[in-house]
Amino acid sequence: MAEEEIRNQIRRLRFEADEMTQQELAERARCTRQTIGALEQGGYVPSLALAFRIARVFGLSVEDVFEFVPGD
């Protein structure tokens, strides 16, 4: 049985936003640059509050940034 997964579009969105750096996003979303890096690599699942803050930085809904992939 495959595990559930949360995918995201953060890296793509950063580059579409005038190549925003991880540090810039982190400052605007009130987290660390390391957290943004871990999110982009799929090694970290954000809290609901952080997911909303990141989505708002890009002017998008949470569902436009994050995707829940259910397990089998």
Secondary structure, 3 states (H helix, E strand, C coil): CCCCEEEECHHHHHHHCCCCCHHHHHHHHCCCHHHHHHHHCCCCCCCHHHHHHHHHHHCCCHHHHEEEECCC
